[in-house]
Amino acid sequence: MSTSPSGAGDLLVRLGAIVFFVGAVATLVTVAPLFLGTEPFPSIAYAVCMLMGVGFLIAAAGVVRSALEASPKQ
């Protein structure tokens, strides 16, 4: 089994994916009461949903960092 060395942005991409997933689960949980007709969650629950965007930005920063490392030096 061969393993390739991790790039500079691999950790950021993985961390971004985890943060995005937490935000996605929070979004599903926050939207569920709207369909079920129950009492909505407090405002802090909606703030946790913003983790989707934060996770996307972290992962994008990792992709950019990996691309810059892989680009040929002049």
C-alpha positions, 0 to 999 in steps of 0.5 A: 500500500503506497501512501502519498505525502500530505500536501500543505492544504490537506489538513485545511480541506479535512477540517473544512469538511468537518466544519461544513458537515456540522453546519449542515446537520445544524441546518437540518435540525434547525429547519425541521421544526418549521416542517413539523409545526413545533416551536422554532429553536432560539437564534443561536441555533441559526448562528450555528448553521453559519458553520456551513459557510465557514467550513466551505471557506476553510476548505477553499483556503486549503485547496488554494494553499495546495495549488500554490504549493504545487505550482512551479516556482519562477 
